[in-house]
Amino acid sequence: MVAFLLVSAGGECQAQETKDRLTPRALEGWHDRVEKALQADKAEEAVLEMDEAVKKFPDNAQLLIIRGSLKFRSGKIAESIVDFDKSIELSPQSKPFLWQRGIALYYAERYQDGLDQFAVHREVNPNDVENAFWHFLCNVRLKGLEASQKEVLLAGFDNRVPLMEVQKLIQGKLTPEDLIAVFEKSKASVSGRFYGYLYLGLYYDALKDKENSKRWLEKCVEQKTDGYMGDVAKIHLKLMKIR
């Protein structure tokens, strides 16, 4: 998925955080601090720090996006959506970029809202198979597998192996076994195996095959891939245990 949208109202790029505003570089600094906190298993401390920052800059949409993403990755799904929605209220032009909001909406079981978010994200990111996949997951919950296979929000060319094959999977043009063969034969990188395992696990969950879903998501987590989607896999596994 695409990176955070960091918009500069005046086009300036200074490192400092001033009394009245945050510069783009300062926002990037917050993003880096969040990543480090998550890797160090200090998400709660990071949330508290970000709460203070948001109090200081309550009208900064980008800060809310960073905090919303942190909250989601900390398992605070409903709270993350509040931040994403507030960021859109403050900066409507940010909505198409907020794939993070779409994933949170899926886990909040707001599937129609998720469909709408992924549809608008395609306008700014048309080659992202991951976006098509999450749109498909929402649609399966609403319309079932067969109808969703016919309504895949097709991406253009995504050069990340094996994502073009993942798109064929959700169209019903490949089986899970076909997909496994593709990335095993290609000797996919750690990143390739991560994406293959992640989307196999999520696909099996859409089929209500919990055993295979858990199997592939666990293999995904074993790749020890940091970042947003790595945390999505962990969150999904955690939710499977309580549902």
Backbone as CSV, one residue per row, in Angstrom:
resi,resn,N_x,N_y,N_z,CA_x,CA_y,CA_z,C_x,C_y,C_z
1,MET,0.849,-1.187,0.000,0.000,0.000,0.000,0.893,1.249,0.000
2,VAL,0.324,2.396,-0.379,1.133,3.605,-0.468,1.465,4.154,0.908
3,ALA,2.472,5.019,0.957,2.918,5.596,2.221,1.930,6.646,2.724
4,PHE,2.181,7.142,3.915,1.358,8.200,4.459,1.378,9.420,3.555
5,LEU,0.241,10.102,3.460,0.167,11.376,2.751,0.628,12.461,3.705
6,LEU,1.656,13.193,3.333,2.150,14.298,4.137,2.037,15.568,3.312
7,VAL,1.046,16.383,3.605,0.769,17.573,2.816,1.337,18.802,3.498
8,SER,2.022,19.629,2.750,2.549,20.882,3.271,1.711,22.026,2.744
9,ALA,1.075,22.768,3.621,0.215,23.854,3.190,0.998,24.942,2.468
10,GLY,2.206,25.209,2.904,2.969,26.293,2.302,4.146,25.822,1.485
11,GLY,4.325,24.510,1.376,5.424,23.970,0.588,6.766,24.066,1.283
12,GLU,6.788,24.469,2.565,8.049,24.596,3.277,8.480,23.244,3.816
13,CYS,9.758,23.088,4.052,10.272,21.811,4.569,11.341,22.094,5.605
14,GLN,10.912,22.480,6.808,11.822,22.776,7.901,11.691,21.664,8.928
15,ALA,12.755,21.448,9.658,12.761,20.328,10.586,12.023,20.635,11.882
16,GLN,11.963,21.886,12.273,11.493,22.186,13.611,9.980,22.130,13.741
17,GLU,9.550,21.893,14.944,8.151,21.952,15.321,7.963,23.314,15.985
18,THR,7.135,24.163,15.381,6.954,25.503,15.922,5.767,25.529,16.870
19,LYS,5.554,26.673,17.467,4.459,26.807,18.413,3.111,26.620,17.734
20,ASP,3.000,27.074,16.496,1.714,27.106,15.819,1.500,26.026,14.771
21,ARG,2.567,25.364,14.336,2.384,24.400,13.251,3.470,23.333,13.253
22,LEU,3.205,22.271,12.520,4.170,21.200,12.310,4.627,21.258,10.858
23,THR,5.916,21.209,10.632,6.424,21.178,9.263,6.366,19.743,8.740
24,PRO,6.431,19.552,7.421,6.445,18.187,6.877,7.558,17.329,7.461
25,ARG,8.733,17.906,7.678,9.837,17.103,8.217,9.569,16.692,9.660
26,ALA,8.914,17.577,10.400,8.562,17.229,11.772,7.531,16.107,11.791
27,LEU,6.601,16.141,10.850,5.614,15.071,10.743,6.286,13.739,10.407
28,GLU,7.239,13.781,9.512,7.975,12.562,9.175,8.721,12.039,10.395
29,GLY,9.200,12.975,11.231,9.851,12.575,12.476,8.899,11.823,13.390
30,TRP,7.639,12.268,13.439,6.641,11.562,14.244,6.392,10.160,13.683
31,HIS,6.326,10.073,12.381,6.130,8.772,11.743,7.270,7.823,12.122
32,ASP,8.505,8.306,12.076,9.661,7.475,12.427,9.618,7.056,13.893
33,ARG,9.207,7.968,14.774,9.122,7.651,16.201,8.096,6.550,16.455
34,VAL,6.981,6.621,15.728,5.944,5.597,15.864,6.488,4.236,15.450
35,GLU,7.192,4.182,14.306,7.740,2.909,13.842,8.713,2.321,14.862
36,LYS,9.566,3.162,15.400,10.543,2.684,16.387,9.848,2.188,17.650
37,ALA,8.796,2.894,18.072,8.065,2.488,19.269,7.385,1.131,19.059
38,LEU,6.806,0.939,17.884,6.150,-0.335,17.596,7.155,-1.480,17.579
39,GLN,8.312,-1.248,16.975,9.346,-2.288,16.925,9.885,-2.609,18.313
40,ALA,9.852,-1.620,19.208,10.349,-1.824,20.573,9.248,-2.255,21.537
41,ASP,8.045,-2.546,20.983,6.906,-2.953,21.797,6.556,-1.882,22.834
42,LYS,6.587,-0.632,22.399,6.250,0.487,23.277,5.126,1.326,22.680
43,ALA,4.136,0.625,22.126,3.035,1.318,21.458,2.238,2.196,22.416
44,GLU,1.991,1.718,23.626,1.180,2.487,24.571,1.840,3.821,24.905
45,GLU,3.162,3.780,25.094,3.881,5.026,25.373,3.798,5.971,24.182
46,ALA,3.880,5.411,22.984,3.802,6.236,21.786,2.426,6.870,21.634
47,VAL,1.371,6.128,21.983,0.015,6.684,21.912,-0.110,7.877,22.850
48,LEU,0.435,7.750,24.048,0.368,8.858,25.001,1.121,10.086,24.484
49,GLU,2.285,9.866,23.886,3.039,10.976,23.307,2.256,11.643,22.185
50,MET,1.625,10.819,21.353,0.865,11.369,20.236,-0.386,12.087,20.713
51,ASP,-0.974,11.618,21.816,-2.118,12.322,22.391,-1.737,13.755,22.752
52,GLU,-0.555,13.911,23.334,-0.086,15.256,23.697,0.167,16.101,22.447
53,ALA,0.721,15.483,21.417,0.977,16.215,20.179,-0.321,16.672,19.533
54,VAL,-1.334,15.805,19.546,-2.624,16.169,18.955,-3.302,17.274,19.761
55,LYS,-3.133,17.257,21.070,-3.666,18.348,21.891,-3.026,19.674,21.502
56,LYS,-1.738,19.623,21.187,-1.008,20.822,20.812,-1.375,21.290,19.418
57,PHE,-1.644,20.326,18.508,-1.965,20.648,17.118,-3.263,19.938,16.721
58,PRO,-4.400,20.333,17.298,-5.655,19.603,17.074,-6.189,19.684,15.650
59,ASP,-5.719,20.645,14.879,-6.221,20.817,13.522,-5.269,20.274,12.461
60,ASN,-4.297,19.490,12.881,-3.341,18.940,11.923,-3.812,17.554,11.472
61,ALA,-4.322,17.496,10.254,-4.889,16.248,9.733,-3.857,15.146,9.631
62,GLN,-2.628,15.496,9.258,-1.607,14.472,9.066,-1.186,13.825,10.384
63,LEU,-1.157,14.621,11.448,-0.839,14.071,12.761,-1.917,13.077,13.189
64,LEU,-3.168,13.382,12.871,-4.265,12.467,13.193,-4.154,11.162,12.402
65,ILE,-3.689,11.240,11.152,-3.498,10.027,10.358,-2.418,9.145,10.992
66,ILE,-1.339,9.768,11.430,-0.256,9.004,12.060,-0.746,8.371,13.355
67,ARG,-1.495,9.148,14.177,-2.000,8.579,15.423,-3.046,7.499,15.153
68,GLY,-3.900,7.723,14.151,-4.898,6.713,13.812,-4.251,5.404,13.390
69,SER,-3.186,5.500,12.618,-2.475,4.301,12.177,-1.821,3.592,13.363
70,LEU,-1.248,4.371,14.266,-0.654,3.802,15.479,-1.720,3.092,16.313
71,LYS,-2.878,3.721,16.468,-3.936,3.104,17.266,-4.405,1.799,16.630
72,PHE,-4.568,1.804,15.304,-4.976,0.560,14.651,-3.951,-0.536,14.894
73,ARG,-2.693,-0.205,14.692,-1.640,-1.210,14.836,-1.473,-1.660,16.282
74,SER,-2.046,-0.883,17.203,-2.047,-1.250,18.623,-3.311,-2.025,18.987
75,GLY,-4.173,-2.284,18.001,-5.403,-3.023,18.247,-6.592,-2.168,18.616
76,LYS,-6.433,-0.840,18.574,-7.522,0.079,18.924,-8.254,0.482,17.635
77,ILE,-9.028,-0.457,17.097,-9.596,-0.287,15.769,-10.626,0.838,15.720
78,ALA,-11.592,0.835,16.628,-12.623,1.870,16.624,-12.016,3.255,16.826
79,GLU,-11.037,3.356,17.730,-10.390,4.645,17.987,-9.620,5.130,16.752
80,SER,-9.050,4.216,16.017,-8.301,4.615,14.826,-9.233,5.244,13.798
81,ILE,-10.426,4.688,13.650,-11.376,5.219,12.674,-11.800,6.632,13.041
82,VAL,-11.940,6.894,14.323,-12.275,8.256,14.770,-11.219,9.245,14.285
83,ASP,-9.945,8.880,14.422,-8.866,9.760,13.971,-8.870,9.917,12.456
84,PHE,-9.055,8.817,11.733,-9.078,8.905,10.271,-10.236,9.782,9.796
85,ASP,-11.403,9.608,10.415,-12.562,10.410,10.012,-12.352,11.889,10.316
86,LYS,-11.739,12.169,11.456,-11.462,13.566,11.813,-10.458,14.172,10.835
87,SER,-9.489,13.389,10.403,-8.494,13.905,9.451,-9.163,14.267,8.130
88,ILE,-10.158,13.480,7.721,-10.885,13.779,6.486,-11.737,15.038,6.653
89,GLU,-12.309,15.189,7.828,-13.086,16.405,8.109,-12.205,17.649,7.997
90,LEU,-10.976,17.547,8.496,-10.055,18.682,8.452,-9.437,18.868,7.075
91,SER,-9.227,17.766,6.362,-8.532,17.816,5.072,-9.204,16.835,4.107
92,PRO,-10.323,17.220,3.502,-11.080,16.296,2.640,-10.256,15.678,1.527
93,GLN,-9.233,16.406,1.045,-8.427,15.875,-0.053,-7.582,14.675,0.367
94,SER,-7.487,14.411,1.664,-6.697,13.268,2.123,-7.448,11.946,1.994
95,LYS,-8.771,11.987,1.847,-9.556,10.745,1.882,-9.104,9.697,0.868
96,PRO,-8.871,10.031,-0.400,-8.493,8.982,-1.344,-7.219,8.225,-0.970
97,PHE,-6.358,8.852,-0.177,-5.084,8.231,0.177,-5.191,7.296,1.384
98,LEU,-6.332,7.297,2.058,-6.420,6.626,3.359,-6.836,5.157,3.258
99,TRP,-5.971,4.348,2.625,-6.204,2.911,2.616,-6.190,2.342,4.030
100,GLN,-5.446,3.002,4.931,-5.414,2.544,6.327,-6.823,2.560,6.925
101,ARG,-7.578,3.591,6.580,-8.966,3.693,7.058,-9.792,2.534,6.513
102,GLY,-9.590,2.168,5.250,-10.344,1.067,4.665,-10.118,-0.237,5.397
103,ILE,-8.866,-0.521,5.750,-8.570,-1.755,6.479,-9.222,-1.721,7.860
104,ALA,-9.156,-0.577,8.524,-9.800,-0.464,9.836,-11.315,-0.669,9.722
105,LEU,-11.915,-0.122,8.679,-13.360,-0.287,8.479,-13.716,-1.759,8.272
106,TYR,-12.850,-2.498,7.569,-13.093,-3.931,7.384,-13.140,-4.639,8.734
107,TYR,-12.170,-4.355,9.593,-12.134,-5.040,10.887,-13.221,-4.541,11.832
108,ALA,-13.761,-3.362,11.567,-14.894,-2.867,12.352,-16.221,-3.397,11.801
109,GLU,-16.138,-4.232,10.765,-17.301,-4.837,10.104,-18.200,-3.792,9.442
110,ARG,-17.595,-2.688,9.019,-18.310,-1.661,8.255,-17.939,-1.865,6.779
111,TYR,-18.478,-2.934,6.216,-18.000,-3.400,4.915,-18.359,-2.460,3.762
112,GLN,-19.556,-1.877,3.782,-19.909,-0.953,2.703,-19.022,0.288,2.741
113,ASP,-18.753,0.799,3.938,-17.853,1.943,4.061,-16.454,1.566,3.584
114,GLY,-16.042,0.323,3.867,-14.745,-0.147,3.385,-14.699,-0.204,1.869
115,LEU,-15.755,-0.737,1.255,-15.830,-0.761,-0.212,-15.658,0.635,-0.786
116,ASP,-16.356,1.592,-0.204,-16.299,2.967,-0.700,-14.889,3.534,-0.567
117,GLN,-14.222,3.251,0.564,-12.870,3.768,0.779,-11.884,3.178,-0.229
118,PHE,-11.963,1.879,-0.458,-11.031,1.256,-1.408,-11.320,1.676,-2.845
119,ALA,-12.588,1.943,-3.140,-12.927,2.413,-4.485,-12.313,3.781,-4.743
120,VAL,-12.373,4.668,-3.765,-11.812,6.003,-3.963,-10.283,5.964,-3.929
121,HIS,-9.711,5.019,-3.169,-8.242,4.899,-3.154,-7.709,4.494,-4.526
122,ARG,-8.470,3.720,-5.259,-8.036,3.291,-6.588,-7.784,4.489,-7.508
123,GLU,-8.477,5.603,-7.259,-8.310,6.792,-8.090,-6.890,7.358,-7.997
124,VAL,-6.235,7.164,-6.858,-4.892,7.712,-6.678,-3.820,6.623,-6.693
125,ASN,-4.249,5.362,-6.691,-3.296,4.257,-6.628,-3.827,3.079,-7.456
126,PRO,-3.924,3.238,-8.775,-4.629,2.263,-9.613,-3.901,0.942,-9.832
127,ASN,-2.618,0.868,-9.466,-1.846,-0.345,-9.734,-1.628,-1.213,-8.503
128,ASP,-2.384,-0.973,-7.452,-2.168,-1.656,-6.177,-3.129,-2.832,-6.019
129,VAL,-2.617,-4.050,-6.172,-3.448,-5.245,-6.009,-3.940,-5.382,-4.570
130,GLU,-3.152,-4.921,-3.614,-3.609,-5.000,-2.223,-4.926,-4.268,-2.041
131,ASN,-5.055,-3.107,-2.667,-6.306,-2.354,-2.590,-7.454,-3.166,-3.178
132,ALA,-7.201,-3.793,-4.336,-8.227,-4.640,-4.956,-8.609,-5.795,-4.031
133,PHE,-7.611,-6.344,-3.335,-7.867,-7.488,-2.451,-8.765,-7.080,-1.287
134,TRP,-8.477,-5.956,-0.650,-9.282,-5.540,0.504,-10.692,-5.146,0.079
135,HIS,-10.816,-4.561,-1.105,-12.143,-4.283,-1.661,-12.903,-5.606,-1.824
136,PHE,-12.219,-6.625,-2.346,-12.800,-7.961,-2.508,-13.243,-8.538,-1.160
137,LEU,-12.400,-8.419,-0.135,-12.760,-8.958,1.183,-14.041,-8.320,1.711
138,CYS,-14.151,-7.005,1.576,-15.380,-6.327,2.010,-16.577,-6.834,1.226
139,ASN,-16.396,-6.993,-0.076,-17.493,-7.413,-0.943,-17.956,-8.827,-0.623
140,VAL,-16.997,-9.717,-0.310,-17.365,-11.092,0.057,-18.297,-11.087,1.257
141,ARG,-18.019,-10.236,2.222,-18.864,-10.156,3.415,-20.269,-9.682,3.088
142,LEU,-20.389,-8.866,2.039,-21.686,-8.304,1.680,-22.449,-9.149,0.663
143,LYS,-21.717,-9.723,-0.322,-22.391,-10.365,-1.451,-22.027,-11.826,-1.654
144,GLY,-21.023,-12.322,-0.938,-20.585,-13.684,-1.145,-19.456,-13.775,-2.156
145,LEU,-18.858,-14.968,-2.244,-17.654,-15.160,-3.050,-17.904,-15.004,-4.543
146,GLU,-18.904,-15.676,-5.075,-19.111,-15.699,-6.524,-19.345,-14.304,-7.085
147,ALA,-20.207,-13.541,-6.448,-20.471,-12.180,-6.927,-19.228,-11.316,-6.819
148,SER,-18.451,-11.495,-5.746,-17.260,-10.672,-5.525,-16.170,-10.969,-6.551
149,GLN,-16.075,-12.232,-6.990,-15.095,-12.586,-8.015,-15.369,-11.861,-9.331
150,LYS,-16.628,-11.545,-9.581,-17.012,-10.855,-10.811,-16.861,-9.339,-10.702
151,GLU,-16.670,-8.856,-9.476,-16.631,-7.412,-9.245,-15.295,-6.946,-8.682
152,VAL,-14.233,-7.682,-8.977,-12.905,-7.305,-8.497,-12.537,-5.930,-9.061
153,LEU,-12.033,-5.088,-8.184,-11.627,-3.731,-8.562,-10.228,-3.829,-9.168
154,LEU,-10.171,-4.221,-10.431,-8.907,-4.614,-11.053,-7.835,-3.540,-10.969
155,ALA,-6.646,-3.968,-10.563,-5.478,-3.091,-10.552,-4.766,-3.219,-11.891
156,GLY,-3.895,-2.255,-12.170,-3.055,-2.343,-13.357,-1.920,-3.320,-13.101
157,PHE,-0.689,-2.924,-13.356,0.436,-3.829,-13.146,1.111,-3.537,-11.819
158,ASP,1.069,-4.512,-10.921,1.740,-4.431,-9.621,2.969,-5.340,-9.706
159,ASN,4.169,-4.752,-9.646,5.384,-5.535,-9.899,5.872,-6.329,-8.692
160,ARG,5.130,-6.317,-7.610,5.543,-7.073,-6.425,5.080,-8.530,-6.542
161,VAL,6.032,-9.435,-6.605,5.711,-10.865,-6.680,5.146,-11.310,-5.332
162,PRO,4.022,-12.045,-5.277,3.234,-12.586,-6.386,1.878,-11.889,-6.521
163,LEU,1.832,-10.563,-6.448,0.545,-9.882,-6.326,-0.327,-9.954,-7.578
164,MET,0.251,-10.010,-8.758,-0.605,-10.174,-9.931,-1.297,-11.535,-9.903
165,GLU,-0.613,-12.540,-9.371,-1.248,-13.848,-9.209,-2.318,-13.798,-8.114
166,VAL,-2.097,-12.982,-7.085,-3.115,-12.795,-6.046,-4.385,-12.215,-6.665
167,GLN,-4.214,-11.293,-7.599,-5.392,-10.728,-8.267,-6.149,-11.813,-9.043
168,LYS,-5.423,-12.696,-9.704,-6.075,-13.793,-10.416,-6.780,-14.735,-9.438
169,LEU,-6.206,-14.891,-8.248,-6.823,-15.728,-7.221,-8.210,-15.208,-6.860
170,ILE,-8.320,-13.906,-6.611,-9.614,-13.376,-6.190,-10.601,-13.263,-7.348
171,GLN,-10.095,-13.374,-8.573,-10.991,-13.441,-9.729,-11.469,-14.867,-9.987
172,GLY,-10.911,-15.842,-9.272,-11.259,-17.231,-9.498,-10.505,-17.848,-10.657
173,LYS,-9.435,-17.187,-11.117,-8.649,-17.681,-12.253,-7.467,-18.532,-11.824
174,LEU,-7.133,-18.503,-10.533,-6.106,-19.362,-9.960,-6.657,-19.960,-8.674
175,THR,-6.171,-21.130,-8.319,-6.506,-21.724,-7.031,-5.417,-21.352,-6.020
176,PRO,-5.692,-21.510,-4.739,-4.629,-21.281,-3.752,-3.391,-22.141,-4.027
177,GLU,-3.601,-23.373,-4.491,-2.471,-24.254,-4.792,-1.631,-23.692,-5.942
178,ASP,-2.307,-23.093,-6.924,-1.596,-22.458,-8.033,-0.720,-21.317,-7.523
179,LEU,-1.276,-20.524,-6.618,-0.534,-19.382,-6.079,0.686,-19.855,-5.293
180,ILE,0.513,-20.875,-4.485,1.635,-21.423,-3.715,2.739,-21.882,-4.657
181,ALA,2.356,-22.556,-5.727,3.339,-23.043,-6.692,4.099,-21.906,-7.347
182,VAL,3.408,-20.791,-7.609,4.033,-19.642,-8.272,5.157,-19.079,-7.431
183,PHE,4.892,-18.781,-6.151,5.960,-18.124,-5.395,6.990,-19.094,-4.851
184,GLU,6.665,-20.378,-4.804,7.695,-21.356,-4.445,8.625,-21.621,-5.638
185,LYS,8.045,-21.702,-6.826,8.847,-21.925,-8.028,9.742,-20.744,-8.324
186,SER,9.240,-19.540,-8.081,10.005,-18.331,-8.388,11.066,-18.034,-7.334
187,LYS,11.121,-18.843,-6.285,12.051,-18.591,-5.174,11.897,-17.153,-4.692
188,ALA,10.662,-16.809,-4.354,10.322,-15.443,-3.972,11.169,-14.972,-2.800
189,SER,11.405,-13.686,-2.769,12.130,-13.057,-1.670,11.320,-13.153,-0.391
190,VAL,11.915,-12.724,0.719,11.176,-12.676,1.984,9.927,-11.834,1.816
191,SER,10.059,-10.709,1.134,8.900,-9.845,0.892,7.835,-10.567,0.079
192,GLY,8.265,-11.291,-0.958,7.316,-12.031,-1.780,6.593,-13.113,-0.999
193,ARG,7.337,-13.841,-0.173,6.707,-14.875,0.655,5.746,-14.234,1.650
194,PHE,6.156,-13.103,2.217,5.288,-12.403,3.164,3.938,-12.092,2.522
195,TYR,3.957,-11.453,1.352,2.703,-11.086,0.696,1.916,-12.325,0.272
196,GLY,2.611,-13.334,-0.223,1.924,-14.555,-0.612,1.216,-15.203,0.560
197,TYR,1.931,-15.355,1.674,1.343,-15.970,2.856,0.210,-15.110,3.429
198,LEU,0.423,-13.802,3.467,-0.603,-12.911,4.019,-1.911,-13.049,3.259
199,TYR,-1.840,-12.926,1.939,-3.083,-12.908,1.175,-3.684,-14.290,0.982
200,LEU,-2.885,-15.331,1.066,-3.455,-16.674,1.143,-4.261,-16.829,2.438
201,GLY,-3.662,-16.374,3.543,-4.351,-16.482,4.828,-5.651,-15.707,4.839
202,LEU,-5.628,-14.509,4.316,-6.833,-13.684,4.287,-7.874,-14.262,3.323
203,TYR,-7.399,-14.827,2.215,-8.322,-15.436,1.250,-9.031,-16.636,1.881
204,TYR,-8.264,-17.486,2.557,-8.886,-18.637,3.206,-9.879,-18.194,4.280
205,ASP,-9.594,-17.089,4.952,-10.531,-16.585,5.947,-11.829,-16.155,5.268
206,ALA,-11.710,-15.549,4.081,-12.908,-15.166,3.328,-13.731,-16.394,2.956
207,LEU,-13.039,-17.532,2.735,-13.726,-18.792,2.425,-14.247,-19.486,3.686
208,LYS,-13.979,-18.883,4.851,-14.363,-19.439,6.151,-13.625,-20.742,6.462
209,ASP,-12.427,-20.841,5.906,-11.552,-21.984,6.185,-10.532,-21.519,7.231
210,LYS,-10.918,-21.606,8.492,-10.104,-21.048,9.565,-8.769,-21.777,9.731
211,GLU,-8.771,-23.071,9.494,-7.536,-23.844,9.681,-6.450,-23.389,8.715
212,ASN,-6.784,-23.299,7.423,-5.793,-22.862,6.445,-5.467,-21.376,6.596
213,SER,-6.453,-20.599,6.983,-6.198,-19.179,7.214,-5.152,-19.002,8.305
214,LYS,-5.338,-19.672,9.410,-4.394,-19.574,10.526,-3.020,-20.080,10.109
215,ARG,-2.985,-21.173,9.368,-1.715,-21.757,8.925,-0.885,-20.753,8.136
216,TRP,-1.496,-20.101,7.143,-0.733,-19.202,6.281,-0.435,-17.867,6.954
217,LEU,-1.329,-17.406,7.801,-1.040,-16.157,8.509,0.097,-16.349,9.512
218,GLU,0.158,-17.506,10.122,1.280,-17.784,11.022,2.592,-17.813,10.245
219,LYS,2.586,-18.413,9.047,3.791,-18.417,8.209,4.148,-16.995,7.799
220,CYS,3.132,-16.170,7.573,3.369,-14.766,7.245,4.100,-14.060,8.385
221,VAL,3.585,-14.225,9.591,4.193,-13.575,10.763,5.613,-14.089,10.981
222,GLU,5.863,-15.339,10.649,7.208,-15.911,10.805,8.254,-15.219,9.931
223,GLN,7.812,-14.501,8.904,8.759,-13.775,8.045,9.354,-12.566,8.766
224,LYS,8.743,-12.197,9.912,9.236,-11.091,10.742,9.380,-9.800,9.919
225,THR,8.357,-9.514,9.134,8.335,-8.298,8.331,7.713,-7.174,9.135
226,ASP,8.490,-6.115,9.373,7.969,-4.963,10.102,7.037,-4.158,9.203
227,GLY,6.351,-3.216,9.803,5.520,-2.326,9.014,4.036,-2.599,9.188
228,TYR,3.257,-1.817,8.498,1.806,-1.821,8.670,1.195,-3.190,8.395
229,MET,1.535,-3.786,7.241,0.889,-5.042,6.874,1.356,-6.195,7.750
230,GLY,2.571,-6.111,8.259,3.014,-7.101,9.222,2.138,-7.079,10.466
231,ASP,1.778,-5.873,10.897,0.897,-5.753,12.059,-0.525,-6.190,11.734
232,VAL,-0.967,-5.979,10.487,-2.294,-6.456,10.078,-2.388,-7.970,10.256
233,ALA,-1.357,-8.691,9.838,-1.359,-10.154,9.988,-1.484,-10.544,11.458
234,LYS,-0.751,-9.858,12.324,-0.803,-10.171,13.755,-2.190,-9.870,14.326
235,ILE,-2.762,-8.747,13.916,-4.091,-8.370,14.397,-5.130,-9.393,13.951
236,HIS,-5.032,-9.829,12.689,-6.004,-10.784,12.170,-5.935,-12.098,12.965
237,LEU,-4.710,-12.567,13.221,-4.561,-13.795,13.997,-5.137,-13.640,15.404
238,LYS,-4.891,-12.498,15.992,-5.397,-12.253,17.343,-6.926,-12.250,17.367
239,LEU,-7.528,-11.615,16.363,-8.989,-11.567,16.299,-9.582,-12.938,16.033
240,MET,-8.871,-13.771,15.267,-9.372,-15.120,15.003,-9.518,-15.936,16.284
241,LYS,-8.673,-15.650,17.255,-8.685,-16.407,18.507,-9.876,-16.038,19.392
242,ILE,-10.426,-14.824,19.193,-11.513,-14.382,20.080,-12.876,-14.384,19.381
243,ARG,-12.879,-14.679,18.079,-14.155,-14.700,17.354,-14.709,-16.116,17.257
